[in-house]
Structures are given as C-alpha cells and as structure tokens.
Amino acid sequence: MPGQRKRKRKQDEERGRRVDAYAGWRWHSADWFPDRASPVERVRLLDAHHPLDEGRLRIDTPCTRTDAPAHSHLRVLLPPGLALGAGGTTVVAAPVQEGP
C-alpha cells in the first residue's frame, strides 16, 4: 500500500519519543482489589489528591482458571523520586537510595 512505510516509520519515531520521555519512571503498586469497582474508587481518591493522566494508570487482572473471582491490581506510573505513600492514596517524595 502506498505510504505504509512512511506511516510505520512515523509510528516508530513517536514510540521512541514516548520511551525516552518516561525513561527511569517506575510502576508503583497501589493495591489489590477483589472486584472491578474498588480500583475505580481508588483512582478517584488518587486523582483528588494528585491529578494523574489516564495513561499513567494500569489495572492488571491475572487470568484464573478456577471458580475463584479474579483480583485486580492497580499500578501507577511515577517519575523518579516519587512513590505512593501509606495506603496508596498519596504521592510522596521517595527516599534517596545511597550506593553500597
């Protein structure tokens, strides 16, 4: 198809810029939840204290093959030097780790 190579090259360049922009950032665990409604409530609490971009939130639900309900895991992408505080509802400065 005409223009496909150019489009793919632009997509790769954009992906590379996003990777560079988030270099050093880490996913921090907010909590595990037994249902899908609880993470939404926690996201609202986080957003009330510190507005977050939706692209920096992730809800993981591991695949289960048993009759047990699946649990959801809420994670937040934060820049270096920040972490989630107690309870996972506030963003605080992370302690500086000294080298050995």
N, CA, C and O atoms as a Tinker XYZ file with bonds, in Angstrom:
   400  protein
     1  N      0.838000   -1.176000    0.000000    73     2
     2  CA     0.000000    0.000000    0.000000    64     1     3
     3  C      0.887000    1.245000    0.000000    63     2     4     5
     4  O      1.899000    1.285000    0.699000    81     3
     5  N      0.520000    2.233000   -0.761000    73     3     6
     6  CA     1.307000    3.461000   -0.819000    64     5     7
     7  C      1.313000    4.176000    0.533000    63     6     8     9
     8  O      0.270000    4.300000    1.174000    81     7
     9  N      2.476000    4.640000    0.965000    73     7    10
    10  CA     2.597000    5.413000    2.191000    64     9    11
    11  C      2.707000    4.596000    3.468000    63    10    12    13
    12  O      2.866000    5.162000    4.550000    81    11
    13  N      2.626000    3.272000    3.361000    73    11    14
    14  CA     2.650000    2.444000    4.570000    64    13    15
    15  C      4.023000    2.509000    5.261000    63    14    16    17
    16  O      4.095000    2.571000    6.488000    81    15
    17  N      5.092000    2.494000    4.488000    73    15    18
    18  CA     6.435000    2.539000    5.072000    64    17    19
    19  C      6.636000    3.859000    5.821000    63    18    20    21
    20  O      7.186000    3.871000    6.922000    81    19
    21  N      6.192000    4.960000    5.229000    73    19    22
    22  CA     6.331000    6.270000    5.858000    64    21    23
    23  C      5.510000    6.327000    7.159000    63    22    24    25
    24  O      5.984000    6.859000    8.163000    81    23
    25  N      4.294000    5.786000    7.143000    73    23    26
    26  CA     3.435000    5.784000    8.323000    64    25    27
    27  C      4.073000    4.959000    9.442000    63    26    28    29
    28  O      4.080000    5.390000   10.595000    81    27
    29  N      4.604000    3.788000    9.120000    73    27    30
    30  CA     5.236000    2.937000   10.128000    64    29    31
    31  C      6.483000    3.607000   10.709000    63    30    32    33
    32  O      6.745000    3.499000   11.907000    81    31
    33  N      7.242000    4.290000    9.874000    73    31    34
    34  CA     8.429000    4.982000   10.352000    64    33    35
    35  C      8.033000    6.087000   11.331000    63    34    36    37
    36  O      8.687000    6.258000   12.360000    81    35
    37  N      6.969000    6.841000   11.025000    73    35    38
    38  CA     6.490000    7.882000   11.932000    64    37    39
    39  C      6.002000    7.286000   13.247000    63    38    40    41
    40  O      6.256000    7.850000   14.312000    81    39
    41  N      5.307000    6.156000   13.186000    73    39    42
    42  CA     4.837000    5.493000   14.410000    64    41    43
    43  C      6.020000    5.050000   15.271000    63    42    44    45
    44  O      5.993000    5.211000   16.491000    81    43
    45  N      7.047000    4.500000   14.650000    73    43    46
    46  CA     8.233000    4.072000   15.395000    64    45    47
    47  C      8.948000    5.254000   16.041000    63    46    48    49
    48  O      9.422000    5.149000   17.172000    81    47
    49  N      9.027000    6.374000   15.331000    73    47    50
    50  CA     9.662000    7.567000   15.887000    64    49    51
    51  C      8.871000    8.081000   17.085000    63    50    52    53
    52  O      9.457000    8.460000   18.099000    81    51
    53  N      7.544000    8.097000   16.974000    73    51    54
    54  CA     6.689000    8.553000   18.075000    64    53    55
    55  C      6.825000    7.631000   19.278000    63    54    56    57
    56  O      6.892000    8.104000   20.413000    81    55
    57  N      6.867000    6.339000   19.051000    73    55    58
    58  CA     7.037000    5.362000   20.129000    64    57    59
    59  C      8.381000    5.581000   20.825000    63    58    60    61
    60  O      8.462000    5.502000   22.051000    81    59
    61  N      9.420000    5.852000   20.063000    73    59    62
    62  CA    10.739000    6.120000   20.628000    64    61    63
    63  C     10.755000    7.377000   21.480000    63    62    64    65
    64  O     11.408000    7.407000   22.524000    81    63
    65  N     10.041000    8.424000   21.049000    73    63    66
    66  CA     9.963000    9.652000   21.840000    64    65    67
    67  C      9.252000    9.398000   23.166000    63    66    68    69
    68  O      9.666000    9.926000   24.197000    81    67
    69  N      8.176000    8.587000   23.152000    73    67    70
    70  CA     7.465000    8.275000   24.393000    64    69    71
    71  C      8.340000    7.475000   25.341000    63    70    72    73
    72  O      8.314000    7.710000   26.549000    81    71
    73  N      9.113000    6.536000   24.816000    73    71    74
    74  CA    10.004000    5.731000   25.652000    64    73    75
    75  C     11.052000    6.632000   26.294000    63    74    76    77
    76  O     11.348000    6.481000   27.479000    81    75
    77  N     11.615000    7.560000   25.536000    73    75    78
    78  CA    12.625000    8.477000   26.070000    64    77    79
    79  C     12.023000    9.405000   27.131000    63    78    80    81
    80  O     12.682000    9.724000   28.120000    81    79
    81  N     10.786000    9.835000   26.929000    73    79    82
    82  CA    10.146000   10.753000   27.869000    64    81    83
    83  C      9.914000   10.101000   29.230000    63    82    84    85
    84  O      9.936000   10.782000   30.256000    81    83
    85  N      9.690000    8.780000   29.245000    73    83    86
    86  CA     9.403000    8.082000   30.501000    64    85    87
    87  C     10.582000    7.241000   30.985000    63    86    88    89
    88  O     10.385000    6.307000   31.762000    81    87
    89  N     11.789000    7.547000   30.547000    73    87    90
    90  CA    12.972000    6.796000   30.992000    64    89    91
    91  C     13.164000    6.997000   32.489000    63    90    92    93
    92  O     13.147000    8.129000   32.972000    81    91
    93  N     13.345000    5.918000   33.217000    73    91    94
    94  CA    13.557000    5.977000   34.651000    64    93    95
    95  C     12.276000    5.943000   35.471000    63    94    96    97
    96  O     12.342000    5.790000   36.690000    81    95
    97  N     11.117000    6.080000   34.845000    73    95    98
    98  CA     9.853000    6.032000   35.567000    64    97    99
    99  C      9.573000    4.584000   35.954000    63    98   100   101
   100  O     10.022000    3.662000   35.273000    81    99
   101  N      8.824000    4.376000   37.057000    73    99   102
   102  CA     8.538000    3.018000   37.530000    64   101   103
   103  C      7.055000    2.877000   37.855000    63   102   104   105
   104  O      6.380000    3.841000   38.215000    81   103
   105  N      6.569000    1.644000   37.716000    73   103   106
   106  CA     5.200000    1.321000   38.106000    64   105   107
   107  C      5.183000    1.036000   39.600000    63   106   108   109
   108  O      5.945000    0.200000   40.086000    81   107
   109  N      4.311000    1.733000   40.331000    73   107   110
   110  CA     4.171000    1.536000   41.770000    64   109   111
   111  C      2.808000    0.916000   42.050000    63   110   112   113
   112  O      1.798000    1.318000   41.473000    81   111
   113  N      2.796000   -0.056000   42.933000    73   111   114
   114  CA     1.572000   -0.777000   43.261000    64   113   115
   115  C      0.723000    0.033000   44.229000    63   114   116   117
   116  O      1.202000    0.441000   45.287000    81   115
   117  N     -0.542000    0.268000   43.868000    73   115   118
   118  CA    -1.464000    0.965000   44.762000    64   117   119
   119  C     -2.141000   -0.046000   45.687000    63   118   120   121
   120  O     -2.234000    0.194000   46.891000    81   119
   121  N     -2.613000   -1.166000   45.150000    73   119   122
   122  CA    -3.255000   -2.183000   45.981000    64   121   123
   123  C     -3.859000   -3.273000   45.100000    63   122   124   125
   124  O     -3.971000   -3.128000   43.883000    81   123
   125  N     -4.246000   -4.371000   45.754000    73   123   126
   126  CA    -5.006000   -5.449000   45.119000    64   125   127
   127  C     -6.463000   -5.277000   45.501000    63   126   128   129
   128  O     -6.767000   -4.864000   46.621000    81   127
   129  N     -7.370000   -5.588000   44.582000    73   127   130
   130  CA    -8.797000   -5.405000   44.834000    64   129   131
   131  C     -9.570000   -6.654000   44.423000    63   130   132   133
   132  O     -9.236000   -7.286000   43.421000    81   131
   133  N    -10.605000   -7.016000   45.193000    73   131   134
   134  CA   -11.369000   -8.220000   44.878000    64   133   135
   135  C    -12.375000   -8.037000   43.743000    63   134   136   137
   136  O    -12.879000   -9.027000   43.212000    81   135
   137  N    -12.678000   -6.799000   43.359000    73   135   138
   138  CA   -13.656000   -6.578000   42.286000    64   137   139
   139  C    -13.224000   -5.400000   41.420000    63   138   140   141
   140  O    -12.233000   -4.735000   41.721000    81   139
   141  N    -13.964000   -5.143000   40.351000    73   139   142
   142  CA   -13.591000   -4.077000   39.418000    64   141   143
   143  C    -13.992000   -2.692000   39.912000    63   142   144   145
   144  O    -13.434000   -1.702000   39.439000    81   143
   145  N    -14.943000   -2.582000   40.852000    73   143   146
   146  CA   -15.407000   -1.272000   41.309000    64   145   147
   147  C    -14.397000   -0.617000   42.254000    63   146   148   149
   148  O    -14.254000    0.606000   42.241000    81   147
   149  N    -13.708000   -1.393000   43.060000    73   147   150
   150  CA   -12.779000   -0.840000   44.047000    64   149   151
   151  C    -11.618000   -0.071000   43.426000    63   150   152   153
   152  O    -11.294000    1.009000   43.921000    81   151
   153  N    -10.966000   -0.572000   42.357000    73   151   154
   154  CA    -9.883000    0.226000   41.763000    64   153   155
   155  C    -10.366000    1.581000   41.250000    63   154   156   157
   156  O     -9.627000    2.564000   41.305000    81   155
   157  N    -11.594000    1.636000   40.754000    73   155   158
   158  CA   -12.126000    2.902000   40.248000    64   157   159
   159  C    -12.239000    3.906000   41.390000    63   158   160   161
   160  O    -11.933000    5.086000   41.218000    81   159
   161  N    -12.680000    3.432000   42.562000    73   159   162
   162  CA   -12.767000    4.318000   43.723000    64   161   163
   163  C    -11.379000    4.803000   44.129000    63   162   164   165
   164  O    -11.212000    5.977000   44.460000    81   163
   165  N    -10.382000    3.921000   44.108000    73   163   166
   166  CA    -9.019000    4.295000   44.483000    64   165   167
   167  C     -8.447000    5.301000   43.482000    63   166   168   169
   168  O     -7.731000    6.222000   43.873000    81   167
   169  N     -8.758000    5.130000   42.198000    73   167   170
   170  CA    -8.289000    6.086000   41.183000    64   169   171
   171  C     -8.897000    7.457000   41.452000    63   170   172   173
   172  O     -8.217000    8.472000   41.302000    81   171
   173  N    -10.155000    7.502000   41.842000    73   171   174
   174  CA   -10.786000    8.788000   42.162000    64   173   175
   175  C    -10.094000    9.452000   43.353000    63   174   176   177
   176  O     -9.892000   10.666000   43.358000    81   175
   177  N     -9.728000    8.652000   44.366000    73   175   178
   178  CA    -9.005000    9.197000   45.520000    64   177   179
   179  C     -7.639000    9.739000   45.102000    63   178   180   181
   180  O     -7.253000   10.840000   45.494000    81   179
   181  N     -6.914000    8.956000   44.303000    73   179   182
   182  CA    -5.608000    9.405000   43.815000    64   181   183
   183  C     -5.739000   10.694000   43.022000    63   182   184   185
   184  O     -4.957000   11.627000   43.208000    81   183
   185  N     -6.724000   10.746000   42.142000    73   183   186
   186  CA    -6.916000   11.901000   41.280000    64   185   187
   187  C     -7.314000   13.134000   42.097000    63   186   188   189
   188  O     -6.965000   14.256000   41.731000    81   187
   189  N     -8.036000   12.932000   43.189000    73   187   190
   190  CA    -8.426000   14.058000   44.038000    64   189   191
   191  C     -7.201000   14.678000   44.708000    63   190   192   193
   192  O     -7.126000   15.898000   44.855000    81   191
   193  N     -6.236000   13.844000   45.117000    73   191   194
   194  CA    -5.033000   14.347000   45.777000    64   193   195
   195  C     -3.990000   14.844000   44.778000    63   194   196   197
   196  O     -3.382000   15.895000   44.980000    81   195
   197  N     -3.788000   14.096000   43.715000    73   195   198
   198  CA    -2.776000   14.417000   42.706000    64   197   199
   199  C     -3.333000   14.056000   41.340000    63   198   200   201
   200  O     -3.404000   12.873000   41.009000    81   199
   201  N     -3.732000   15.042000   40.530000    73   199   202
   202  CA    -4.271000   14.727000   39.207000    64   201   203
   203  C     -3.293000   13.882000   38.390000    63   202   204   205
   204  O     -2.118000   14.223000   38.255000    81   203
   205  N     -3.800000   12.781000   37.851000    73   203   206
   206  CA    -2.975000   11.853000   37.083000    64   205   207
   207  C     -3.539000   11.688000   35.681000    63   206   208   209
   208  O     -4.750000   11.737000   35.467000    81   207
   209  N     -2.649000   11.494000   34.747000    73   207   210
   210  CA    -3.028000   11.201000   33.375000    64   209   211
   211  C     -3.467000    9.734000   33.303000    63   210   212   213
   212  O     -2.836000    8.873000   33.917000    81   211
   213  N     -4.527000    9.444000   32.569000    73   211   214
   214  CA    -5.019000    8.070000   32.458000    64   213   215
   215  C     -3.969000    7.128000   31.888000    63   214   216   217
   216  O     -3.988000    5.934000   32.187000    81   215
   217  N     -3.068000    7.635000   31.084000    73   215   218
   218  CA    -2.014000    6.815000   30.508000    64   217   219
   219  C     -0.999000    6.346000   31.535000    63   218   220   221
   220  O     -0.187000    5.469000   31.240000    81   219
   221  N     -1.027000    6.919000   32.747000    73   219   222
   222  CA    -0.104000    6.526000   33.803000    64   221   223
   223  C     -0.751000    5.595000   34.817000    63   222   224   225
   224  O     -0.176000    5.335000   35.875000    81   223
   225  N     -1.926000    5.097000   34.510000    73   223   226
   226  CA    -2.621000    4.144000   35.379000    64   225   227
   227  C     -2.750000    2.808000   34.663000    63   226   228   229
   228  O     -2.919000    2.759000   33.445000    81   227
   229  N     -2.669000    1.735000   35.425000    73   227   230
   230  CA    -2.804000    0.402000   34.841000    64   229   231
   231  C     -3.543000   -0.487000   35.829000    63   230   232   233
   232  O     -3.217000   -0.509000   37.016000    81   231
   233  N     -4.536000   -1.217000   35.343000    73   231   234
   234  CA    -5.243000   -2.194000   36.161000    64   233   235
   235  C     -4.984000   -3.559000   35.548000    63   234   236   237
   236  O     -5.409000   -3.841000   34.427000    81   235
   237  N     -4.281000   -4.403000   36.296000    73   235   238
   238  CA    -3.966000   -5.757000   35.847000    64   237   239
   239  C     -4.928000   -6.732000   36.511000    63   238   240   241
   240  O     -5.180000   -6.639000   37.712000    81   239
   241  N     -5.459000   -7.657000   35.738000    73   239   242
   242  CA    -6.301000   -8.713000   36.272000    64   241   243
   243  C     -5.729000  -10.034000   35.789000    63   242   244   245
   244  O     -5.891000  -10.386000   34.621000    81   243
   245  N     -5.052000  -10.781000   36.681000    73   243   246
   246  CA    -4.468000  -12.059000   36.274000    64   245   247
   247  C     -5.539000  -13.046000   35.836000    63   246   248   249
   248  O     -6.647000  -13.057000   36.370000    81   247
   249  N     -5.200000  -13.857000   34.878000    73   247   250
   250  CA    -6.117000  -14.876000   34.375000    64   249   251
   251  C     -6.189000  -16.016000   35.391000    63   250   252   253
   252  O     -5.162000  -16.517000   35.849000    81   251
   253  N     -7.404000  -16.415000   35.733000    73   251   254
   254  CA    -7.585000  -17.552000   36.639000    64   253   255
   255  C     -8.460000  -18.588000   35.953000    63   254   256   257
   256  O     -9.370000  -18.246000   35.197000    81   255
   257  N     -8.182000  -19.837000   36.219000    73   255   258
   258  CA    -8.969000  -20.910000   35.619000    64   257   259
   259  C     -9.824000  -21.621000   36.649000    63   258   260   261
   260  O    -10.428000  -22.655000   36.361000    81   259
   261  N     -9.874000  -21.071000   37.840000    73   259   262
   262  CA   -10.690000  -21.660000   38.887000    64   261   263
   263  C    -11.984000  -20.875000   39.014000    63   262   264   265
   264  O    -12.207000  -19.892000   38.307000    81   263
   265  N    -12.826000  -21.325000   39.923000    73   263   266
   266  CA   -14.085000  -20.609000   40.155000    64   265   267
   267  C    -13.897000  -19.399000   41.058000    63   266   268   269
   268  O    -14.837000  -18.638000   41.285000    81   267
   269  N    -12.690000  -19.220000   41.572000    73   267   270
   270  CA   -12.420000  -18.073000   42.436000    64   269   271
   271  C    -12.497000  -16.786000   41.624000    63   270   272   273
   272  O    -12.101000  -16.764000   40.459000    81   271
   273  N    -13.004000  -15.713000   42.228000    73   271   274
   274  CA   -13.078000  -14.442000   41.494000    64   273   275
   275  C    -11.683000  -13.878000   41.234000    63   274   276   277
   276  O    -10.769000  -14.043000   42.042000    81   275
   277  N    -11.545000  -13.230000   40.125000    73   275   278
   278  CA   -10.263000  -12.621000   39.763000    64   277   279
   279  C    -10.054000  -11.353000   40.580000    63   278   280   281
   280  O    -11.001000  -10.607000   40.827000    81   279
   281  N     -8.826000  -11.111000   40.996000    73   279   282
   282  CA    -8.468000   -9.901000   41.725000    64   281   283
   283  C     -7.798000   -8.933000   40.764000    63   282   284   285
   284  O     -7.089000   -9.353000   39.850000    81   283
   285  N     -8.019000   -7.648000   40.967000    73   283   286
   286  CA    -7.409000   -6.620000   40.132000    64   285   287
   287  C     -6.266000   -5.957000   40.889000    63   286   288   289
   288  O     -6.317000   -5.804000   42.109000    81   287
   289  N     -5.236000   -5.568000   40.145000    73   287   290
   290  CA    -4.051000   -4.935000   40.725000    64   289   291
   291  C     -3.902000   -3.565000   40.083000    63   290   292   293
   292  O     -3.699000   -3.462000   38.873000    81   291
   293  N     -4.002000   -2.509000   40.891000    73   291   294
   294  CA    -3.875000   -1.143000   40.393000    64   293   295
   295  C     -2.433000   -0.697000   40.517000    63   294   296   297
   296  O     -1.831000   -0.831000   41.582000    81   295
   297  N     -1.864000   -0.162000   39.426000    73   295   298
   298  CA    -0.494000    0.349000   39.415000    64   297   299
   299  C     -0.502000    1.764000   38.848000    63   298   300   301
   300  O     -1.327000    2.106000   38.001000    81   299
   301  N      0.434000    2.579000   39.334000    73   299   302
   302  CA     0.558000    3.971000   38.905000    64   301   303
   303  C      1.989000    4.203000   38.431000    63   302   304   305
   304  O      2.936000    3.826000   39.121000    81   303
   305  N      2.156000    4.816000   37.266000    73   303   306
   306  CA     3.475000    5.142000   36.726000    64   305   307
   307  C      3.907000    6.499000   37.269000    63   306   308   309
   308  O      3.252000    7.513000   37.033000    81   307
   309  N      5.035000    6.501000   38.010000    73   307   310
   310  CA     5.515000    7.731000   38.633000    64   309   311
   311  C      6.958000    8.009000   38.230000    63   310   312   313
   312  O      7.728000    7.084000   37.973000    81   311
   313  N      7.320000    9.300000   38.177000    73   311   314
   314  CA     8.697000    9.658000   37.818000    64   313   315
   315  C      9.675000    9.309000   38.931000    63   314   316   317
   316  O      9.261000    9.043000   40.060000    81   315
   317  N     10.967000    9.309000   38.623000    73   315   318
   318  CA    11.966000    9.044000   39.658000    64   317   319
   319  C     11.845000   10.070000   40.787000    63   318   320   321
   320  O     11.598000   11.252000   40.548000    81   319
   321  N     12.020000    9.598000   42.002000    73   319   322
   322  CA    11.938000   10.486000   43.151000    64   321   323
   323  C     10.570000   10.570000   43.778000    63   322   324   325
   324  O     10.412000   11.210000   44.817000    81   323
   325  N      9.563000    9.935000   43.171000    73   323   326
   326  CA     8.219000    9.914000   43.742000    64   325   327
   327  C      7.781000    8.476000   43.964000    63   326   328   329
   328  O      8.206000    7.567000   43.252000    81   327
   329  N      6.922000    8.280000   44.965000    73   327   330
   330  CA     6.371000    6.955000   45.261000    64   329   331
   331  C      4.996000    7.150000   45.878000    63   330   332   333
   332  O      4.612000    8.270000   46.214000    81   331
   333  N      4.259000    6.061000   46.025000    73   331   334
   334  CA     2.958000    6.123000   46.687000    64   333   335
   335  C      3.164000    6.036000   48.189000    63   334   336   337
   336  O      3.966000    5.237000   48.672000    81   335
   337  N      2.439000    6.861000   48.919000    73   335   338
   338  CA     2.534000    6.866000   50.368000    64   337   339
   339  C      1.722000    5.739000   50.983000    63   338   340   341
   340  O      1.219000    4.862000   50.281000    81   339
   341  N      1.603000    5.774000   52.296000    73   339   342
   342  CA     0.858000    4.749000   53.030000    64   341   343
   343  C     -0.589000    4.724000   52.548000    63   342   344   345
   344  O     -1.220000    5.771000   52.401000    81   343
   345  N     -1.097000    3.549000   52.309000    73   343   346
   346  CA    -2.465000    3.404000   51.820000    64   345   347
   347  C     -2.588000    3.557000   50.320000    63   346   348   349
   348  O     -3.646000    3.274000   49.758000    81   347
   349  N     -1.529000    4.000000   49.657000    73   347   350
   350  CA    -1.551000    4.117000   48.203000    64   349   351
   351  C     -2.447000    5.204000   47.669000    63   350   352   353
   352  O     -2.851000    5.147000   46.507000    81   351
   353  N     -2.778000    6.214000   48.493000    73   351   354
   354  CA    -3.659000    7.272000   48.008000    64   353   355
   355  C     -2.946000    8.598000   47.791000    63   354   356   357
   356  O     -3.524000    9.507000   47.194000    81   355
   357  N     -1.700000    8.739000   48.258000    73   355   358
   358  CA    -0.985000    9.989000   48.074000    64   357   359
   359  C      0.377000    9.729000   47.431000    63   358   360   361
   360  O      0.971000    8.666000   47.611000    81   359
   361  N      0.848000   10.695000   46.696000    73   359   362
   362  CA     2.157000   10.612000   46.054000    64   361   363
   363  C      3.128000   11.406000   46.919000    63   362   364   365
   364  O      2.892000   12.578000   47.213000    81   363
   365  N      4.225000   10.762000   47.326000    73   363   366
   366  CA     5.198000   11.402000   48.213000    64   365   367
   367  C      6.588000   11.293000   47.600000    63   366   368   369
   368  O      6.816000   10.506000   46.680000    81   367
   369  N      7.504000   12.088000   48.119000    73   367   370
   370  CA     8.904000   12.006000   47.676000    64   369   371
   371  C      9.498000   10.700000   48.187000    63   370   372   373
   372  O      9.381000   10.369000   49.367000    81   371
   373  N     10.126000    9.975000   47.297000    73   371   374
   374  CA    10.740000    8.698000   47.665000    64   373   375
   375  C     12.085000    8.951000   48.328000    63   374   376   377
   376  O     12.790000    9.889000   47.958000    81   375
   377  N     12.450000    8.119000   49.312000    73   375   378
   378  CA    13.772000    8.291000   49.926000    64   377   379
   379  C     14.870000    8.011000   48.913000    63   378   380   381
   380  O     14.746000    7.126000   48.066000    81   379
   381  N     15.940000    8.776000   49.015000    73   379   382
   382  CA    17.076000    8.607000   48.111000    64   381   383
   383  C     17.861000    7.384000   48.576000    63   382   384   385
   384  O     18.218000    7.272000   49.748000    81   383
   385  N     18.123000    6.475000   47.649000    73   383   386
   386  CA    18.871000    5.265000   47.987000    64   385   387
   387  C     20.352000    5.499000   47.715000    63   386   388   389
   388  O     20.753000    5.819000   46.596000    81   387
   389  N     21.144000    5.334000   48.748000    73   387   390
   390  CA    22.592000    5.504000   48.630000    64   389   391
   391  C     23.211000    4.255000   48.033000    63   390   392   393
   392  O     22.703000    3.152000   48.235000    81   391
   393  N     24.287000    4.413000   47.312000    73   391   394
   394  CA    25.010000    3.278000   46.739000    64   393   395
   395  C     25.765000    2.518000   47.812000    63   394   396   397
   396  O     25.984000    3.048000   48.901000    81   395
   397  N     26.175000    1.263000   47.525000    73   395   398
   398  CA    26.883000    0.458000   48.545000    64   397   399
   399  C     28.248000    0.987000   48.888000    63   398   400
   400  O     28.943000    0.409000   49.723000    81   399
